[in-house]
Amino acid sequence: MLKGAERFFRVHSGVPIEERKVPIVVIDDQPINWDLAYEEINNETDRGKKILKMMIDLEII
């Protein structure tokens, strides 16, 4: 499991379903919403690592 993933999943579970469609970070000029972030982090992709790092740095999680 990626470092910080547990924190992400805990926060994600509390985010209202409609709110999950709203962009939370921008990676490589692409807006990333909660649902896409979930998929990337759950699959442990390189983009998932970037998303986690950015969310931690911005204190979103």
Predicted model as a PDB file, atoms N, CA, C, CB and O in Angstrom, pLDDT in the B-factor column:
MODEL        1                                                                  
ATOM      1  N   MET A   1       0.855  -1.190   0.000  1.00 78.00           N  
ATOM      2  CA  MET A   1       0.000   0.000   0.000  1.00 78.00           C  
ATOM      3  C   MET A   1       0.891   1.241   0.000  1.00 78.00           C  
ATOM      4  CB  MET A   1      -0.967   0.005   1.236  1.00 78.00           C  
ATOM      5  O   MET A   1       1.910   1.290   0.690  1.00 78.00           O  
ATOM      6  N   LEU A   2       0.495   2.231  -0.777  1.00 85.00           N  
ATOM      7  CA  LEU A   2       1.258   3.469  -0.873  1.00 85.00           C  
ATOM      8  C   LEU A   2       1.236   4.219   0.455  1.00 85.00           C  
ATOM      9  CB  LEU A   2       0.702   4.357  -1.996  1.00 85.00           C  
ATOM     10  O   LEU A   2       0.256   4.158   1.198  1.00 85.00           O  
ATOM     11  N   LYS A   3       2.316   4.921   0.743  1.00 83.00           N  
ATOM     12  CA  LYS A   3       2.391   5.717   1.955  1.00 83.00           C  
ATOM     13  C   LYS A   3       1.326   6.812   1.922  1.00 83.00           C  
ATOM     14  CB  LYS A   3       3.798   6.328   2.120  1.00 83.00           C  
ATOM     15  O   LYS A   3       1.264   7.590   0.970  1.00 83.00           O  
ATOM     16  N   GLY A   4       0.496   6.874   2.948  1.00 90.00           N  
ATOM     17  CA  GLY A   4      -0.559   7.870   3.014  1.00 90.00           C  
ATOM     18  C   GLY A   4      -1.891   7.374   2.461  1.00 90.00           C  
ATOM     19  O   GLY A   4      -2.910   8.050   2.603  1.00 90.00           O  
ATOM     20  N   ALA A   5      -1.892   6.202   1.834  1.00 95.00           N  
ATOM     21  CA  ALA A   5      -3.116   5.686   1.215  1.00 95.00           C  
ATOM     22  C   ALA A   5      -4.206   5.447   2.259  1.00 95.00           C  
ATOM     23  CB  ALA A   5      -2.822   4.385   0.455  1.00 95.00           C  
ATOM     24  O   ALA A   5      -5.378   5.730   2.009  1.00 95.00           O  
ATOM     25  N   GLU A   6      -3.835   4.941   3.397  1.00 95.00           N  
ATOM     26  CA  GLU A   6      -4.824   4.680   4.449  1.00 95.00           C  
ATOM     27  C   GLU A   6      -5.523   5.981   4.858  1.00 95.00           C  
ATOM     28  CB  GLU A   6      -4.149   4.022   5.682  1.00 95.00           C  
ATOM     29  O   GLU A   6      -6.740   6.010   5.046  1.00 95.00           O  
ATOM     30  N   ARG A   7      -4.743   7.045   4.993  1.00 94.00           N  
ATOM     31  CA  ARG A   7      -5.325   8.358   5.312  1.00 94.00           C  
ATOM     32  C   ARG A   7      -6.310   8.780   4.229  1.00 94.00           C  
ATOM     33  CB  ARG A   7      -4.216   9.425   5.468  1.00 94.00           C  
ATOM     34  O   ARG A   7      -7.405   9.257   4.526  1.00 94.00           O  
ATOM     35  N   PHE A   8      -5.912   8.603   2.968  1.00 96.00           N  
ATOM     36  CA  PHE A   8      -6.785   8.978   1.856  1.00 96.00           C  
ATOM     37  C   PHE A   8      -8.096   8.208   1.920  1.00 96.00           C  
ATOM     38  CB  PHE A   8      -6.088   8.724   0.511  1.00 96.00           C  
ATOM     39  O   PHE A   8      -9.166   8.809   1.825  1.00 96.00           O  
ATOM     40  N   PHE A   9      -8.034   6.889   2.081  1.00 96.00           N  
ATOM     41  CA  PHE A   9      -9.240   6.073   2.076  1.00 96.00           C  
ATOM     42  C   PHE A   9     -10.171   6.434   3.238  1.00 96.00           C  
ATOM     43  CB  PHE A   9      -8.871   4.594   2.141  1.00 96.00           C  
ATOM     44  O   PHE A   9     -11.393   6.390   3.096  1.00 96.00           O  
ATOM     45  N   ARG A  10      -9.594   6.786   4.374  1.00 95.00           N  
ATOM     46  CA  ARG A  10     -10.407   7.204   5.526  1.00 95.00           C  
ATOM     47  C   ARG A  10     -11.164   8.492   5.209  1.00 95.00           C  
ATOM     48  CB  ARG A  10      -9.518   7.403   6.778  1.00 95.00           C  
ATOM     49  O   ARG A  10     -12.358   8.603   5.484  1.00 95.00           O  
ATOM     50  N   VAL A  11     -10.464   9.454   4.634  1.00 96.00           N  
ATOM     51  CA  VAL A  11     -11.097  10.733   4.292  1.00 96.00           C  
ATOM     52  C   VAL A  11     -12.102  10.539   3.153  1.00 96.00           C  
ATOM     53  CB  VAL A  11     -10.026  11.785   3.893  1.00 96.00           C  
ATOM     54  O   VAL A  11     -13.209  11.075   3.200  1.00 96.00           O  
ATOM     55  N   HIS A  12     -11.715   9.779   2.141  1.00 96.00           N  
ATOM     56  CA  HIS A  12     -12.582   9.546   0.983  1.00 96.00           C  
ATOM     57  C   HIS A  12     -13.932   8.977   1.407  1.00 96.00           C  
ATOM     58  CB  HIS A  12     -11.904   8.597  -0.008  1.00 96.00           C  
ATOM     59  O   HIS A  12     -14.963   9.365   0.859  1.00 96.00           O  
ATOM     60  N   SER A  13     -13.938   8.076   2.360  1.00 95.00           N  
ATOM     61  CA  SER A  13     -15.200   7.449   2.784  1.00 95.00           C  
ATOM     62  C   SER A  13     -16.165   8.455   3.401  1.00 95.00           C  
ATOM     63  CB  SER A  13     -14.922   6.333   3.782  1.00 95.00           C  
ATOM     64  O   SER A  13     -17.372   8.217   3.419  1.00 95.00           O  
ATOM     65  N   GLY A  14     -15.656   9.567   3.903  1.00 96.00           N  
ATOM     66  CA  GLY A  14     -16.503  10.584   4.510  1.00 96.00           C  
ATOM     67  C   GLY A  14     -16.930  11.700   3.569  1.00 96.00           C  
ATOM     68  O   GLY A  14     -17.725  12.562   3.945  1.00 96.00           O  
ATOM     69  N   VAL A  15     -16.409  11.687   2.353  1.00 96.00           N  
ATOM     70  CA  VAL A  15     -16.745  12.734   1.382  1.00 96.00           C  
ATOM     71  C   VAL A  15     -18.091  12.386   0.740  1.00 96.00           C  
ATOM     72  CB  VAL A  15     -15.620  12.881   0.289  1.00 96.00           C  
ATOM     73  O   VAL A  15     -18.263  11.269   0.252  1.00 96.00           O  
ATOM     74  N   PRO A  16     -19.045  13.319   0.730  1.00 97.00           N  
ATOM     75  CA  PRO A  16     -20.342  13.049   0.094  1.00 97.00           C  
ATOM     76  C   PRO A  16     -20.169  12.654  -1.379  1.00 97.00           C  
ATOM     77  CB  PRO A  16     -21.258  14.287   0.203  1.00 97.00           C  
ATOM     78  O   PRO A  16     -19.258  13.134  -2.053  1.00 97.00           O  
ATOM     79  N   ILE A  17     -21.033  11.792  -1.859  1.00 96.00           N  
ATOM     80  CA  ILE A  17     -20.919  11.248  -3.213  1.00 96.00           C  
ATOM     81  C   ILE A  17     -20.857  12.347  -4.271  1.00 96.00           C  
ATOM     82  CB  ILE A  17     -22.089  10.323  -3.504  1.00 96.00           C  
ATOM     83  O   ILE A  17     -20.033  12.269  -5.182  1.00 96.00           O  
ATOM     84  N   GLU A  18     -21.705  13.365  -4.173  1.00 96.00           N  
ATOM     85  CA  GLU A  18     -21.690  14.447  -5.160  1.00 96.00           C  
ATOM     86  C   GLU A  18     -20.380  15.239  -5.119  1.00 96.00           C  
ATOM     87  CB  GLU A  18     -22.871  15.386  -4.925  1.00 96.00           C  
ATOM     88  O   GLU A  18     -19.904  15.717  -6.148  1.00 96.00           O  
ATOM     89  N   GLU A  19     -19.812  15.373  -3.936  1.00 96.00           N  
ATOM     90  CA  GLU A  19     -18.554  16.121  -3.762  1.00 96.00           C  
ATOM     91  C   GLU A  19     -17.374  15.385  -4.407  1.00 96.00           C  
ATOM     92  CB  GLU A  19     -18.271  16.350  -2.259  1.00 96.00           C  
ATOM     93  O   GLU A  19     -16.370  16.008  -4.752  1.00 96.00           O  
ATOM     94  N   ARG A  20     -17.491  14.080  -4.569  1.00 97.00           N  
ATOM     95  CA  ARG A  20     -16.404  13.273  -5.131  1.00 97.00           C  
ATOM     96  C   ARG A  20     -16.146  13.578  -6.605  1.00 97.00           C  
ATOM     97  CB  ARG A  20     -16.718  11.800  -4.968  1.00 97.00           C  
ATOM     98  O   ARG A  20     -15.126  13.160  -7.152  1.00 97.00           O  
ATOM     99  N   LYS A  21     -17.055  14.299  -7.248  1.00 96.00           N  
ATOM    100  CA  LYS A  21     -16.897  14.643  -8.666  1.00 96.00           C  
ATOM    101  C   LYS A  21     -16.171  15.970  -8.862  1.00 96.00           C  
ATOM    102  CB  LYS A  21     -18.257  14.704  -9.342  1.00 96.00           C  
ATOM    103  O   LYS A  21     -15.843  16.345  -9.988  1.00 96.00           O  
ATOM    104  N   VAL A  22     -15.925  16.674  -7.767  1.00 95.00           N  
ATOM    105  CA  VAL A  22     -15.286  17.993  -7.815  1.00 95.00           C  
ATOM    106  C   VAL A  22     -13.760  17.809  -7.829  1.00 95.00           C  
ATOM    107  CB  VAL A  22     -15.732  18.879  -6.594  1.00 95.00           C  
ATOM    108  O   VAL A  22     -13.232  17.036  -7.029  1.00 95.00           O  
ATOM    109  N   PRO A  23     -13.050  18.501  -8.715  1.00 96.00           N  
ATOM    110  CA  PRO A  23     -11.576  18.401  -8.731  1.00 96.00           C  
ATOM    111  C   PRO A  23     -10.967  18.828  -7.392  1.00 96.00           C  
ATOM    112  CB  PRO A  23     -10.994  19.268  -9.868  1.00 96.00           C  
ATOM    113  O   PRO A  23     -11.396  19.807  -6.781  1.00 96.00           O  
ATOM    114  N   ILE A  24      -9.962  18.075  -6.955  1.00 95.00           N  
ATOM    115  CA  ILE A  24      -9.291  18.385  -5.690  1.00 95.00           C  
ATOM    116  C   ILE A  24      -7.839  18.803  -5.896  1.00 95.00           C  
ATOM    117  CB  ILE A  24      -9.349  17.185  -4.761  1.00 95.00           C  
ATOM    118  O   ILE A  24      -7.304  19.592  -5.118  1.00 95.00           O  
ATOM    119  N   VAL A  25      -7.201  18.278  -6.939  1.00 96.00           N  
ATOM    120  CA  VAL A  25      -5.828  18.661  -7.276  1.00 96.00           C  
ATOM    121  C   VAL A  25      -5.690  18.649  -8.797  1.00 96.00           C  
ATOM    122  CB  VAL A  25      -4.781  17.697  -6.604  1.00 96.00           C  
ATOM    123  O   VAL A  25      -6.534  18.101  -9.506  1.00 96.00           O  
ATOM    124  N   VAL A  26      -4.617  19.259  -9.283  1.00 96.00           N  
ATOM    125  CA  VAL A  26      -4.306  19.236 -10.711  1.00 96.00           C  
ATOM    126  C   VAL A  26      -2.923  18.620 -10.865  1.00 96.00           C  
ATOM    127  CB  VAL A  26      -4.366  20.679 -11.347  1.00 96.00           C  
ATOM    128  O   VAL A  26      -1.946  19.093 -10.285  1.00 96.00           O  
ATOM    129  N   ILE A  27      -2.861  17.566 -11.650  1.00 93.00           N  
ATOM    130  CA  ILE A  27      -1.600  16.862 -11.908  1.00 93.00           C  
ATOM    131  C   ILE A  27      -1.384  16.862 -13.420  1.00 93.00           C  
ATOM    132  CB  ILE A  27      -1.620  15.383 -11.325  1.00 93.00           C  
ATOM    133  O   ILE A  27      -2.260  16.433 -14.171  1.00 93.00           O  
ATOM    134  N   ASP A  28      -0.236  17.336 -13.866  1.00 89.00           N  
ATOM    135  CA  ASP A  28       0.092  17.367 -15.305  1.00 89.00           C  
ATOM    136  C   ASP A  28      -1.031  18.023 -16.112  1.00 89.00           C  
ATOM    137  CB  ASP A  28       0.349  15.934 -15.832  1.00 89.00           C  
ATOM    138  O   ASP A  28      -1.442  17.507 -17.152  1.00 89.00           O  
ATOM    139  N   ASP A  29      -1.517  19.155 -15.626  1.00 95.00           N  
ATOM    140  CA  ASP A  29      -2.568  19.937 -16.286  1.00 95.00           C  
ATOM    141  C   ASP A  29      -3.916  19.207 -16.383  1.00 95.00           C  
ATOM    142  CB  ASP A  29      -2.112  20.317 -17.669  1.00 95.00           C  
ATOM    143  O   ASP A  29      -4.771  19.595 -17.179  1.00 95.00           O  
ATOM    144  N   GLN A  30      -4.107  18.156 -15.579  1.00 95.00           N  
ATOM    145  CA  GLN A  30      -5.379  17.442 -15.564  1.00 95.00           C  
ATOM    146  C   GLN A  30      -6.001  17.539 -14.179  1.00 95.00           C  
ATOM    147  CB  GLN A  30      -5.188  15.963 -15.974  1.00 95.00           C  
ATOM    148  O   GLN A  30      -5.354  17.215 -13.183  1.00 95.00           O  
ATOM    149  N   PRO A  31      -7.264  17.986 -14.109  1.00 97.00           N  
ATOM    150  CA  PRO A  31      -7.939  18.031 -12.814  1.00 97.00           C  
ATOM    151  C   PRO A  31      -8.250  16.614 -12.341  1.00 97.00           C  
ATOM    152  CB  PRO A  31      -9.235  18.871 -12.900  1.00 97.00           C  
ATOM    153  O   PRO A  31      -8.716  15.775 -13.112  1.00 97.00           O  
ATOM    154  N   ILE A  32      -7.987  16.365 -11.078  1.00 97.00           N  
ATOM    155  CA  ILE A  32      -8.203  15.047 -10.487  1.00 97.00           C  
ATOM    156  C   ILE A  32      -9.296  15.174  -9.426  1.00 97.00           C  
ATOM    157  CB  ILE A  32      -6.876  14.472  -9.869  1.00 97.00           C  
ATOM    158  O   ILE A  32      -9.170  15.956  -8.484  1.00 97.00           O  
ATOM    159  N   ASN A  33     -10.369  14.397  -9.588  1.00 97.00           N  
ATOM    160  CA  ASN A  33     -11.425  14.406  -8.570  1.00 97.00           C  
ATOM    161  C   ASN A  33     -11.216  13.236  -7.608  1.00 97.00           C  
ATOM    162  CB  ASN A  33     -12.837  14.330  -9.230  1.00 97.00           C  
ATOM    163  O   ASN A  33     -10.310  12.423  -7.790  1.00 97.00           O  
ATOM    164  N   TRP A  34     -12.055  13.164  -6.600  1.00 97.00           N  
ATOM    165  CA  TRP A  34     -11.921  12.123  -5.574  1.00 97.00           C  
ATOM    166  C   TRP A  34     -12.014  10.723  -6.185  1.00 97.00           C  
ATOM    167  CB  TRP A  34     -13.003  12.295  -4.495  1.00 97.00           C  
ATOM    168  O   TRP A  34     -11.249   9.833  -5.812  1.00 97.00           O  
ATOM    169  N   ASP A  35     -12.947  10.524  -7.122  1.00 97.00           N  
ATOM    170  CA  ASP A  35     -13.134   9.192  -7.700  1.00 97.00           C  
ATOM    171  C   ASP A  35     -11.924   8.742  -8.513  1.00 97.00           C  
ATOM    172  CB  ASP A  35     -14.376   9.174  -8.576  1.00 97.00           C  
ATOM    173  O   ASP A  35     -11.492   7.595  -8.405  1.00 97.00           O  
ATOM    174  N   LEU A  36     -11.379   9.644  -9.326  1.00 97.00           N  
ATOM    175  CA  LEU A  36     -10.187   9.295 -10.099  1.00 97.00           C  
ATOM    176  C   LEU A  36      -9.001   9.072  -9.161  1.00 97.00           C  
ATOM    177  CB  LEU A  36      -9.860  10.402 -11.132  1.00 97.00           C  
ATOM    178  O   LEU A  36      -8.212   8.148  -9.360  1.00 97.00           O  
ATOM    179  N   ALA A  37      -8.879   9.908  -8.156  1.00 97.00           N  
ATOM    180  CA  ALA A  37      -7.802   9.741  -7.173  1.00 97.00           C  
ATOM    181  C   ALA A  37      -7.913   8.376  -6.500  1.00 97.00           C  
ATOM    182  CB  ALA A  37      -7.846  10.871  -6.111  1.00 97.00           C  
ATOM    183  O   ALA A  37      -6.907   7.699  -6.290  1.00 97.00           O  
ATOM    184  N   TYR A  38      -9.130   7.977  -6.167  1.00 97.00           N  
ATOM    185  CA  TYR A  38      -9.350   6.670  -5.528  1.00 97.00           C  
ATOM    186  C   TYR A  38      -8.817   5.548  -6.425  1.00 97.00           C  
ATOM    187  CB  TYR A  38     -10.864   6.452  -5.229  1.00 97.00           C  
ATOM    188  O   TYR A  38      -8.089   4.668  -5.965  1.00 97.00           O  
ATOM    189  N   GLU A  39      -9.185   5.589  -7.698  1.00 97.00           N  
ATOM    190  CA  GLU A  39      -8.745   4.548  -8.630  1.00 97.00           C  
ATOM    191  C   GLU A  39      -7.225   4.515  -8.748  1.00 97.00           C  
ATOM    192  CB  GLU A  39      -9.371   4.770 -10.010  1.00 97.00           C  
ATOM    193  O   GLU A  39      -6.618   3.445  -8.699  1.00 97.00           O  
ATOM    194  N   GLU A  40      -6.616   5.680  -8.902  1.00 97.00           N  
ATOM    195  CA  GLU A  40      -5.153   5.752  -9.063  1.00 97.00           C  
ATOM    196  C   GLU A  40      -4.431   5.263  -7.809  1.00 97.00           C  
ATOM    197  CB  GLU A  40      -4.719   7.195  -9.386  1.00 97.00           C  
ATOM    198  O   GLU A  40      -3.455   4.518  -7.899  1.00 97.00           O  
ATOM    199  N   ILE A  41      -4.908   5.679  -6.656  1.00 97.00           N  
ATOM    200  CA  ILE A  41      -4.258   5.296  -5.399  1.00 97.00           C  
ATOM    201  C   ILE A  41      -4.497   3.819  -5.106  1.00 97.00           C  
ATOM    202  CB  ILE A  41      -4.776   6.163  -4.230  1.00 97.00           C  
ATOM    203  O   ILE A  41      -3.583   3.116  -4.677  1.00 97.00           O  
ATOM    204  N   ASN A  42      -5.704   3.352  -5.333  1.00 97.00           N  
ATOM    205  CA  ASN A  42      -6.036   1.945  -5.096  1.00 97.00           C  
ATOM    206  C   ASN A  42      -5.212   1.020  -5.985  1.00 97.00           C  
ATOM    207  CB  ASN A  42      -7.525   1.704  -5.335  1.00 97.00           C  
ATOM    208  O   ASN A  42      -4.841  -0.076  -5.566  1.00 97.00           O  
ATOM    209  N   ASN A  43      -4.924   1.461  -7.215  1.00 97.00           N  
ATOM    210  CA  ASN A  43      -4.125   0.664  -8.150  1.00 97.00           C  
ATOM    211  C   ASN A  43      -2.629   0.912  -8.017  1.00 97.00           C  
ATOM    212  CB  ASN A  43      -4.552   0.953  -9.563  1.00 97.00           C  
ATOM    213  O   ASN A  43      -1.835   0.325  -8.752  1.00 97.00           O  
ATOM    214  N   GLU A  44      -2.241   1.771  -7.090  1.00 96.00           N  
ATOM    215  CA  GLU A  44      -0.833   2.070  -6.780  1.00 96.00           C  
ATOM    216  C   GLU A  44      -0.046   2.514  -8.012  1.00 96.00           C  
ATOM    217  CB  GLU A  44      -0.164   0.847  -6.166  1.00 96.00           C  
ATOM    218  O   GLU A  44       1.077   2.058  -8.232  1.00 96.00           O  
ATOM    219  N   THR A  45      -0.630   3.396  -8.808  1.00 97.00           N  
ATOM    220  CA  THR A  45       0.041   3.913 -10.006  1.00 97.00           C  
ATOM    221  C   THR A  45       1.001   5.041  -9.640  1.00 97.00           C  
ATOM    222  CB  THR A  45      -0.995   4.410 -11.035  1.00 97.00           C  
ATOM    223  O   THR A  45       0.972   5.566  -8.527  1.00 97.00           O  
ATOM    224  N   ASP A  46       1.847   5.400 -10.594  1.00 96.00           N  
ATOM    225  CA  ASP A  46       2.757   6.526 -10.378  1.00 96.00           C  
ATOM    226  C   ASP A  46       1.954   7.809 -10.163  1.00 96.00           C  
ATOM    227  CB  ASP A  46       3.729   6.687 -11.578  1.00 96.00           C  
ATOM    228  O   ASP A  46       2.299   8.629  -9.312  1.00 96.00           O  
ATOM    229  N   ARG A  47       0.883   7.977 -10.938  1.00 96.00           N  
ATOM    230  CA  ARG A  47       0.046   9.161 -10.757  1.00 96.00           C  
ATOM    231  C   ARG A  47      -0.613   9.135  -9.374  1.00 96.00           C  
ATOM    232  CB  ARG A  47      -1.031   9.243 -11.870  1.00 96.00           C  
ATOM    233  O   ARG A  47      -0.799  10.183  -8.757  1.00 96.00           O  
ATOM    234  N   GLY A  48      -0.961   7.951  -8.893  1.00 96.00           N  
ATOM    235  CA  GLY A  48      -1.516   7.819  -7.545  1.00 96.00           C  
ATOM    236  C   GLY A  48      -0.536   8.303  -6.485  1.00 96.00           C  
ATOM    237  O   GLY A  48      -0.934   8.929  -5.503  1.00 96.00           O  
ATOM    238  N   LYS A  49       0.743   8.014  -6.684  1.00 95.00           N  
ATOM    239  CA  LYS A  49       1.776   8.482  -5.755  1.00 95.00           C  
ATOM    240  C   LYS A  49       1.850  10.004  -5.764  1.00 95.00           C  
ATOM    241  CB  LYS A  49       3.149   7.881  -6.119  1.00 95.00           C  
ATOM    242  O   LYS A  49       1.970  10.634  -4.713  1.00 95.00           O  
ATOM    243  N   LYS A  50       1.776  10.597  -6.971  1.00 96.00           N  
ATOM    244  CA  LYS A  50       1.810  12.063  -7.079  1.00 96.00           C  
ATOM    245  C   LYS A  50       0.588  12.686  -6.403  1.00 96.00           C  
ATOM    246  CB  LYS A  50       1.874  12.495  -8.563  1.00 96.00           C  
ATOM    247  O   LYS A  50       0.698  13.697  -5.710  1.00 96.00           O  
ATOM    248  N   ILE A  51      -0.567  12.074  -6.611  1.00 96.00           N  
ATOM    249  CA  ILE A  51      -1.807  12.581  -6.016  1.00 96.00           C  
ATOM    250  C   ILE A  51      -1.705  12.550  -4.502  1.00 96.00           C  
ATOM    251  CB  ILE A  51      -3.023  11.757  -6.488  1.00 96.00           C  
ATOM    252  O   ILE A  51      -2.030  13.534  -3.838  1.00 96.00           O  
ATOM    253  N   LEU A  52      -1.259  11.438  -3.954  1.00 95.00           N  
ATOM    254  CA  LEU A  52      -1.112  11.328  -2.492  1.00 95.00           C  
ATOM    255  C   LEU A  52      -0.159  12.385  -1.956  1.00 95.00           C  
ATOM    256  CB  LEU A  52      -0.609   9.929  -2.104  1.00 95.00           C  
ATOM    257  O   LEU A  52      -0.461  13.063  -0.974  1.00 95.00           O  
ATOM    258  N   LYS A  53       0.992  12.522  -2.604  1.00 95.00           N  
ATOM    259  CA  LYS A  53       1.979  13.496  -2.128  1.00 95.00           C  
ATOM    260  C   LYS A  53       1.390  14.903  -2.135  1.00 95.00           C  
ATOM    261  CB  LYS A  53       3.252  13.447  -2.998  1.00 95.00           C  
ATOM    262  O   LYS A  53       1.546  15.652  -1.171  1.00 95.00           O  
ATOM    263  N   MET A  54       0.712  15.259  -3.228  1.00 95.00           N  
ATOM    264  CA  MET A  54       0.143  16.592  -3.328  1.00 95.00           C  
ATOM    265  C   MET A  54      -0.952  16.803  -2.275  1.00 95.00           C  
ATOM    266  CB  MET A  54      -0.419  16.822  -4.736  1.00 95.00           C  
ATOM    267  O   MET A  54      -1.025  17.867  -1.659  1.00 95.00           O  
ATOM    268  N   MET A  55      -1.792  15.801  -2.071  1.00 95.00           N  
ATOM    269  CA  MET A  55      -2.872  15.938  -1.087  1.00 95.00           C  
ATOM    270  C   MET A  55      -2.330  16.072   0.331  1.00 95.00           C  
ATOM    271  CB  MET A  55      -3.815  14.739  -1.167  1.00 95.00           C  
ATOM    272  O   MET A  55      -2.886  16.802   1.151  1.00 95.00           O  
ATOM    273  N   ILE A  56      -1.253  15.370   0.610  1.00 95.00           N  
ATOM    274  CA  ILE A  56      -0.616  15.484   1.933  1.00 95.00           C  
ATOM    275  C   ILE A  56       0.040  16.859   2.070  1.00 95.00           C  
ATOM    276  CB  ILE A  56       0.440  14.351   2.144  1.00 95.00           C  
ATOM    277  O   ILE A  56      -0.111  17.521   3.097  1.00 95.00           O  
ATOM    278  N   ASP A  57       0.775  17.290   1.029  1.00 95.00           N  
ATOM    279  CA  ASP A  57       1.444  18.592   1.066  1.00 95.00           C  
ATOM    280  C   ASP A  57       0.443  19.731   1.236  1.00 95.00           C  
ATOM    281  CB  ASP A  57       2.260  18.804  -0.209  1.00 95.00           C  
ATOM    282  O   ASP A  57       0.719  20.707   1.934  1.00 95.00           O  
ATOM    283  N   LEU A  58      -0.729  19.604   0.591  1.00 94.00           N  
ATOM    284  CA  LEU A  58      -1.763  20.647   0.685  1.00 94.00           C  
ATOM    285  C   LEU A  58      -2.660  20.483   1.927  1.00 94.00           C  
ATOM    286  CB  LEU A  58      -2.631  20.630  -0.577  1.00 94.00           C  
ATOM    287  O   LEU A  58      -3.587  21.260   2.155  1.00 94.00           O  
ATOM    288  N   GLU A  59      -2.351  19.457   2.708  1.00 95.00           N  
ATOM    289  CA  GLU A  59      -3.091  19.138   3.935  1.00 95.00           C  
ATOM    290  C   GLU A  59      -4.578  18.885   3.666  1.00 95.00           C  
ATOM    291  CB  GLU A  59      -2.938  20.273   4.944  1.00 95.00           C  
ATOM    292  O   GLU A  59      -5.440  19.253   4.464  1.00 95.00           O  
ATOM    293  N   ILE A  60      -4.858  18.249   2.524  1.00 94.00           N  
ATOM    294  CA  ILE A  60      -6.221  17.832   2.213  1.00 94.00           C  
ATOM    295  C   ILE A  60      -6.523  16.557   2.991  1.00 94.00           C  
ATOM    296  CB  ILE A  60      -6.410  17.611   0.677  1.00 94.00           C  
ATOM    297  O   ILE A  60      -7.647  16.338   3.443  1.00 94.00           O  
ATOM    298  N   ILE A  61      -5.501  15.726   3.137  1.00 93.00           N  
ATOM    299  CA  ILE A  61      -5.653  14.511   3.956  1.00 93.00           C  
ATOM    300  C   ILE A  61      -4.600  14.501   5.042  1.00 93.00           C  
ATOM    301  CB  ILE A  61      -5.545  13.228   3.088  1.00 93.00           C  
ATOM    302  O   ILE A  61      -4.549  13.568   5.844  1.00 93.00           O  
TER     303      ILE A  61                                                      
ENDMDL                                                                          
END                                                                             
